Amino acid sequence: MTREKAPRAPTIREVAKLANVSTGTVSRVVNDASDVKPAVRKAVEDAIAALGYVPNAAAKSMRMGRTRTVGCILREINIPQLGGFVSTAQNVLNESGYALLISNSEGRREREIKLLRSFSSGQVDGVLMGPYTPIEGEMEEILRNLPVPLVMIDRDQPPWCDAVYVDHEGGTRLATSHLLGLGHRRIALLTGSMGLHPGAARVRGFERAHAERGLAPVPDLIVSGSFLRDHAYRATSGLLGLSQRPTAIIAGGIDMLSGVLRAIRTHGLAIPGDVSVVASGRNDLSDLHQPPIAVVGWEQSEVGATAASLLLDHIIRGSRAEPRRVLIPTTFDPQASCAPPRGQRAAEDP
């Protein structure tokens, strides 16, 4: 039994011969060069279609100096709320022929730096990143010297690069104002480092909501420094052990709610009878908990689509004189997890 030979793939020379142009002209058409006359471009494209010619993608990438890959550095790839960001960014990139390479930094500065150095060696055409550690010193130097475009995710620093970040200040202000309106005066805010946009913005919103009512937050009830769920558990446990414990807690980080709820359960307290709770970023835990947890929310899919689009524009069209900054709006969805403090009626809005 004889094995049939696979049909031979047409070559660039055959395309050039059919279109009556040089192989160099065919190459410029394939690589989307702008100096090809419309009539010549059409002749080449018609020849490509007639012959079924398929350019070698690897060779094309080498000629253009592109890998058709975008690197993305996330703290943890298993945080449910990041699913919308990843899937949407990936879809936008795929539509333009780019793949998304996701790397897990584990929230460790040395790993973030190692990943950035590997991306600097030509493995990717651009980088999406939301550093977990403050952007200063060696980190900023590496970011500034990246040979490929960079878009920061939910970070407003450094000021010289494109960024997509969330209005955590506005959302936290709405949540805090709601709790104050219910009569709470001992509200705790747990959030990340003040050196990062999400942490600093949430504290600003928290303080602003108090100031708008002529009040001052209790300083000891503002706990910043980490977005990790274990930190949220320890911080909440400490606050609930105070002689004057908080009557409401805002979990100011997308992965903090589970730690807050675990601490409340460990102390044998009820929601909202003993303590009201607000989460950041909607997920199954906030929706399925009884009672459902109030949420400061935003569209992670919008963050992903916007960040990918900014990066693609930079890769294809080059840098701009001024960095582009996009602020994603937040909302507050009050749920049954928020109620007036025990034995107190809701305060009237001023």
Salt bridges, closest charged atoms under 4 A:
GLU14 OE2 - ARG8 NH2 2.76
ASP35 OD1 - ARG28 NE 3.67
ASP46 OD2 - LYS42 NZ 2.84
GLU76 OE2 - ARG75 NH1 3.24
GLU76 OE1 - ARG229 NH2 3.92
GLU106 OE1 - ARG108 NH2 2.79
GLU110 OE2 - ARG108 NH1 3.10
GLU138 OE2 - ARG117 NH2 2.77
GLU140 OE2 - ARG144 NH2 3.62
ASP154 OD2 - HIS168 NE2 2.77
ASP154 OD1 - HIS197 NE2 3.90
ASP156 OD2 - HIS197 ND1 3.73
ASP162 OD2 - HIS314 ND1 3.95
ASP162 OD2 - ARG324 NH2 2.82
GLU169 OE1 - ARG204 NE 3.12
GLU212 OE2 - ARG173 NE 2.96
GLU212 OE2 - ARG208 NE 3.19
ASP230 OD1 - ARG262 NH2 3.58
ASP255 OD2 - ARG229 NH2 2.91
ASP274 OD1 - ARG245 NH2 3.96
ASP274 OD1 - ARG342 NH2 2.73
ASP287 OD1 - ARG282 NH1 2.73
ASP313 OD1 - ARG317 NH1 2.67
ASP313 OD2 - ARG320 NH2 3.28
ASP313 OD2 - ARG324 NH1 2.50
ASP333 OD2 - ARG282 NH2 2.59
ASP349 OD1 - ARG213 NH2 3.01
